Amino acid sequence: MNASTLNIVLKDESKIQLLKTEINAEISAYEKLMQKTGSSINLYFNEDESTFLNTQGLSNLINQTLNGSLNNVELAYICDCLTLAENSEFENDLAKEIVFEIADPEINGGYKSIEELKILAKSLQIK
């Protein structure tokens, strides 16, 4: 995944298919490796530019998952990449905490369910 592609989607959620196409092969490998306990998982995040994730952008990613444009594996992969990125910034601690909660499903109890995502989305709306 390229940071520039993620940034496009964060600014214009209608471009989600662009991101899905870019990460399709990565997601397949990611999902298979997540099924193996103790496996090492490769993440491919080309930081061709810096990424700033605000609460609106994170909310959009979660809502894209709730409406079926993304699946929970894709969302987890995107969040995993963001946790390891060197040139990513978060608007606030809440956005960062939610990204880290969604990331690394093996440690955090599996992929987030629709109900869990609804709760996370709602917490982003409360300021």
Backbone as JSON, one array per atom type, in Angstrom:
{
  "sequence": "MNASTLNIVLKDESKIQLLKTEINAEISAYEKLMQKTGSSINLYFNEDESTFLNTQGLSNLINQTLNGSLNNVELAYICDCLTLAENSEFENDLAKEIVFEIADPEINGGYKSIEELKILAKSLQIK",
  "N": [[0.86, -1.17, 0.0], [0.53, 2.2, -0.75], [1.34, 5.24, 0.82], [0.47, 7.56, -0.39], [-1.77, 6.73, -1.84], [-3.48, 5.92, 0.22], [-3.81, 8.42, 1.43], [-5.28, 9.75, -0.55], [-7.7, 8.37, -0.4], [-8.42, 8.95, 2.22], [-9.06, 11.61, 1.97], [-11.02, 11.58, 0.03], [-13.51, 9.57, 0.13], [-14.84, 8.22, -1.87], [-12.99, 7.11, -3.49], [-12.26, 4.6, -2.69], [-12.07, 2.13, -4.02], [-9.74, 2.3, -5.47], [-7.77, 2.03, -3.5], [-8.43, -0.54, -2.54], [-7.87, -2.11, -4.79], [-5.14, -1.75, -4.96], [-4.19, -2.99, -2.61], [-5.02, -5.6, -2.74], [-3.57, -8.11, -3.31], [-1.82, -8.08, -1.15], [-3.55, -8.25, 1.01], [-4.63, -10.8, 0.79], [-2.42, -12.48, 1.35], [-1.87, -11.56, 3.93], [-4.21, -12.24, 5.36], [-4.1, -15.05, 5.25], [-1.7, -15.58, 6.66], [-2.43, -14.59, 9.15], [-3.97, -16.59, 10.13], [-2.24, -18.47, 11.04], [-0.82, -19.27, 14.0], [1.55, -17.38, 15.71], [2.94, -16.62, 13.49], [5.05, -14.69, 11.31], [4.24, -11.62, 9.97], [4.23, -9.92, 6.97], [4.14, -6.52, 6.21], [3.31, -4.16, 3.81], [4.02, -1.06, 3.31], [4.48, 1.66, 1.63], [5.94, 4.52, 2.27], [5.6, 6.94, 0.59], [4.85, 9.48, 0.92], [4.05, 11.61, 3.71], [1.58, 10.76, 6.2], [-1.4, 11.96, 7.57], [-3.68, 11.25, 9.93], [-6.8, 12.11, 10.69], [-9.67, 12.37, 12.89], [-11.96, 12.34, 11.31], [-11.11, 11.11, 8.92], [-10.42, 8.56, 9.89], [-12.9, 7.79, 10.89], [-14.26, 7.68, 8.45], [-12.94, 5.47, 7.25], [-13.73, 3.4, 8.98], [-16.51, 3.55, 8.65], [-16.64, 2.87, 5.95], [-16.1, 0.22, 6.17], [-18.27, -0.64, 7.7], [-20.31, -0.21, 5.85], [-19.71, -2.04, 3.94], [-17.89, -1.54, 1.89], [-15.22, -1.82, 2.46], [-13.61, -4.67, 3.96], [-13.35, -6.25, 7.22], [-10.81, -7.36, 7.45], [-9.27, -5.95, 5.6], [-9.44, -3.4, 6.76], [-8.1, -3.89, 9.19], [-5.55, -4.46, 8.2], [-4.82, -2.0, 7.02], [-4.77, -0.4, 9.33], [-2.77, -1.77, 10.75], [-0.55, -1.2, 9.13], [-0.41, 1.56, 9.53], [0.33, 1.67, 12.22], [2.97, 0.94, 12.22], [4.24, 2.77, 10.69], [6.6, 5.34, 9.98], [6.27, 7.92, 9.19], [3.73, 8.83, 9.87], [1.1, 10.62, 11.34], [-1.21, 11.29, 13.98], [-4.33, 12.83, 14.6], [-5.2, 13.05, 17.24], [-5.0, 11.51, 20.52], [-7.13, 9.71, 20.79], [-7.77, 8.89, 18.15], [-5.38, 7.6, 17.52], [-5.36, 5.55, 19.49], [-7.6, 4.05, 18.7], [-6.83, 3.17, 16.14], [-4.67, 1.52, 16.88], [-6.08, -0.34, 18.38], [-7.67, -1.61, 16.47], [-5.74, -2.63, 14.81], [-3.41, -5.39, 14.42], [-4.86, -8.0, 14.84], [-4.33, -10.56, 15.86], [-3.21, -10.19, 18.37], [-5.05, -8.47, 19.54], [-7.45, -9.83, 19.91], [-8.77, -10.73, 17.6], [-10.4, -9.93, 14.42], [-12.3, -6.93, 14.23], [-15.72, -6.93, 15.03], [-18.87, -6.07, 13.46], [-20.5, -4.81, 15.35], [-18.58, -3.99, 17.26], [-17.14, -2.2, 15.69], [-19.1, -0.27, 15.21], [-19.35, 0.84, 17.76], [-16.78, 1.92, 18.05], [-16.82, 3.79, 15.97], [-18.82, 5.48, 16.89], [-17.58, 6.51, 19.17], [-15.72, 8.19, 18.02], [-17.26, 10.27, 17.19], [-17.96, 11.63, 19.41], [-16.94, 14.43, 21.1]],
  "CA": [[0.0, 0.0, 0.0], [1.24, 3.47, -0.79], [0.76, 6.3, 1.66], [-0.22, 8.52, -1.26], [-3.09, 6.17, -2.16], [-4.27, 6.03, 1.44], [-4.16, 9.83, 1.6], [-6.35, 10.05, -1.5], [-8.94, 7.8, 0.14], [-8.78, 9.68, 3.44], [-9.63, 12.89, 1.55], [-12.18, 11.35, -0.84], [-13.87, 8.18, 0.38], [-15.36, 7.58, -3.09], [-11.84, 6.5, -4.17], [-11.92, 3.4, -1.94], [-11.73, 1.03, -4.92], [-8.34, 2.5, -5.8], [-7.01, 1.43, -2.4], [-8.7, -1.98, -2.52], [-7.14, -2.72, -5.9], [-3.71, -1.7, -4.63], [-3.82, -3.88, -1.51], [-5.67, -6.9, -2.93], [-2.64, -9.23, -3.13], [-1.28, -7.99, 0.2], [-4.6, -8.69, 1.94], [-4.73, -12.25, 0.68], [-1.3, -13.05, 2.11], [-2.06, -11.12, 5.32], [-5.28, -13.05, 5.97], [-3.6, -16.43, 5.4], [-0.72, -15.62, 7.73], [-3.1, -14.34, 10.42], [-4.55, -17.85, 10.59], [-1.16, -19.26, 11.62], [-0.4, -18.73, 15.28], [2.97, -17.11, 15.86], [3.6, -16.35, 12.2], [5.54, -13.34, 11.05], [3.4, -11.07, 8.91], [4.82, -8.81, 6.25], [3.28, -5.39, 5.87], [3.92, -3.4, 2.73], [3.53, 0.31, 3.36], [5.44, 2.54, 1.01], [5.7, 5.88, 2.75], [6.02, 7.87, -0.45], [4.55, 10.79, 1.5], [3.58, 11.47, 5.09], [0.13, 10.56, 6.37], [-2.02, 12.55, 8.76], [-4.99, 10.63, 10.12], [-7.67, 12.81, 11.61], [-10.81, 11.55, 13.32], [-12.88, 12.21, 10.18], [-10.56, 10.1, 8.02], [-10.57, 7.26, 10.55], [-14.33, 7.51, 10.88], [-14.6, 7.26, 7.09], [-12.46, 4.09, 7.04], [-14.61, 2.5, 9.74], [-17.82, 3.55, 7.98], [-16.48, 2.11, 4.71], [-16.19, -1.19, 6.58], [-19.65, -0.88, 8.1], [-21.21, -0.26, 4.69], [-19.3, -3.15, 3.07], [-16.91, -1.16, 0.87], [-14.01, -2.49, 2.95], [-13.95, -5.7, 4.94], [-12.62, -6.05, 8.47], [-9.41, -7.74, 7.23], [-8.66, -4.8, 4.94], [-9.33, -2.34, 7.76], [-7.03, -4.27, 10.11], [-4.29, -4.32, 7.48], [-4.53, -0.56, 6.91], [-4.39, 0.05, 10.67], [-1.46, -2.36, 11.05], [0.46, -0.41, 8.42], [-0.29, 2.87, 10.18], [1.01, 1.55, 13.52], [4.4, 0.75, 12.0], [4.74, 3.84, 9.83], [7.44, 6.35, 10.61], [5.83, 9.25, 8.77], [2.29, 8.98, 10.08], [0.71, 11.36, 12.54], [-2.61, 11.17, 14.34], [-4.9, 14.09, 15.07], [-5.28, 13.05, 18.69], [-4.76, 10.2, 21.14], [-8.27, 8.83, 20.53], [-7.59, 8.3, 16.82], [-4.25, 6.68, 17.63], [-5.79, 4.4, 20.28], [-8.52, 3.23, 17.9], [-6.02, 2.5, 15.11], [-3.93, 0.43, 17.53], [-7.05, -1.34, 18.8], [-8.1, -2.36, 15.27], [-4.54, -3.29, 14.27], [-2.87, -6.6, 15.02], [-5.96, -8.81, 15.35], [-3.84, -11.72, 16.6], [-2.99, -9.76, 19.75], [-6.21, -7.75, 20.06], [-8.66, -10.64, 20.01], [-9.42, -11.01, 16.32], [-10.9, -8.8, 13.64], [-13.42, -6.28, 14.9], [-17.06, -7.23, 14.52], [-19.67, -4.9, 13.08], [-20.92, -4.13, 16.59], [-17.41, -3.31, 17.83], [-16.83, -1.06, 14.82], [-20.12, 0.76, 15.46], [-18.99, 1.49, 19.02], [-15.61, 2.74, 17.78], [-17.26, 4.92, 15.14], [-19.56, 6.4, 17.74], [-16.64, 7.19, 20.06], [-15.06, 9.24, 17.25], [-18.2, 11.39, 17.02], [-18.06, 12.34, 20.69], [-15.75, 15.3, 21.29]],
  "C": [[0.9, 1.23, 0.0], [0.54, 4.49, 0.09], [-0.02, 7.29, 0.81], [-1.61, 8.02, -1.63], [-4.01, 6.26, -0.95], [-4.71, 7.48, 1.66], [-5.28, 10.26, 0.66], [-7.69, 9.58, -0.94], [-9.38, 8.53, 1.4], [-9.43, 11.02, 3.1], [-10.91, 12.71, 0.75], [-12.57, 9.88, -0.76], [-14.44, 7.47, -0.85], [-14.25, 6.88, -3.87], [-11.41, 5.18, -3.51], [-11.5, 2.24, -2.84], [-10.27, 1.11, -5.36], [-7.45, 1.83, -4.76], [-7.2, -0.08, -2.38], [-7.93, -2.71, -3.62], [-5.65, -2.8, -5.57], [-3.32, -2.73, -3.58], [-4.36, -5.3, -1.66], [-4.73, -8.08, -2.66], [-2.08, -9.25, -1.71], [-2.28, -8.55, 1.23], [-4.73, -10.21, 1.94], [-3.64, -12.93, 1.5], [-1.45, -12.75, 3.6], [-3.08, -12.01, 6.02], [-4.82, -14.48, 6.2], [-2.62, -16.53, 6.56], [-1.35, -15.37, 9.1], [-3.72, -15.62, 10.99], [-3.52, -18.78, 11.23], [-0.67, -18.6, 12.89], [1.11, -18.55, 15.29], [3.69, -16.82, 14.56], [4.06, -14.91, 12.13], [4.8, -12.8, 9.83], [4.09, -9.86, 8.29], [3.77, -7.75, 5.96], [4.03, -4.56, 4.84], [3.31, -2.0, 2.71], [4.64, 1.22, 2.85], [5.11, 3.97, 1.41], [6.25, 6.88, 1.74], [5.65, 9.3, -0.12], [4.06, 10.57, 2.92], [2.06, 11.34, 5.12], [-0.31, 11.21, 7.66], [-3.43, 11.98, 8.86], [-5.77, 11.41, 11.15], [-8.87, 11.92, 11.95], [-11.81, 11.35, 12.18], [-12.4, 11.13, 9.21], [-10.7, 8.7, 8.6], [-12.03, 6.84, 10.59], [-14.78, 7.03, 9.49], [-14.15, 5.83, 6.8], [-13.37, 3.09, 7.76], [-15.98, 2.42, 9.07], [-17.77, 2.81, 6.64], [-16.56, 0.61, 5.01], [-17.62, -1.53, 6.98], [-20.59, -0.97, 6.91], [-20.79, -1.31, 3.65], [-18.32, -2.79, 1.97], [-15.53, -1.71, 1.19], [-14.46, -3.66, 3.8], [-13.05, -5.53, 6.16], [-11.15, -6.45, 8.36], [-8.66, -6.58, 6.58], [-8.45, -3.65, 5.92], [-8.19, -2.65, 8.73], [-5.66, -4.1, 9.46], [-3.88, -2.85, 7.39], [-4.07, -0.03, 8.27], [-3.04, -0.52, 11.09], [-0.35, -1.54, 10.39], [0.67, 0.94, 9.11], [0.45, 2.79, 11.51], [2.53, 1.44, 13.35], [5.04, 1.88, 11.19], [5.57, 4.85, 10.61], [6.96, 7.76, 10.31], [4.33, 9.43, 8.85], [2.05, 9.71, 11.39], [-0.79, 11.19, 12.74], [-3.09, 12.5, 14.9], [-4.9, 14.18, 16.59], [-5.06, 11.63, 19.21], [-5.9, 9.23, 20.87], [-8.11, 8.14, 19.17], [-6.47, 7.27, 16.86], [-4.65, 5.41, 18.38], [-6.7, 3.47, 19.46], [-7.76, 2.49, 16.79], [-5.28, 1.32, 15.73], [-4.85, -0.67, 18.02], [-7.51, -2.22, 17.63], [-6.94, -3.17, 14.71], [-4.2, -4.56, 15.05], [-3.94, -7.48, 15.66], [-5.5, -10.02, 16.17], [-3.66, -11.39, 18.08], [-4.26, -9.18, 20.36], [-7.52, -8.52, 19.97], [-9.42, -10.85, 18.73], [-9.87, -9.74, 15.63], [-12.12, -8.23, 14.34], [-14.74, -6.63, 14.22], [-17.76, -5.93, 14.14], [-20.09, -4.12, 14.33], [-19.76, -3.37, 17.23], [-17.05, -2.07, 17.01], [-17.84, 0.07, 15.0], [-19.79, 1.54, 16.73], [-17.78, 2.41, 18.82], [-15.96, 3.98, 16.96], [-17.98, 5.96, 15.98], [-18.63, 7.17, 18.68], [-15.89, 8.3, 19.33], [-15.96, 10.47, 17.07], [-18.34, 12.21, 18.28], [-16.78, 13.15, 20.9], [-15.84, 16.03, 22.59]]
}
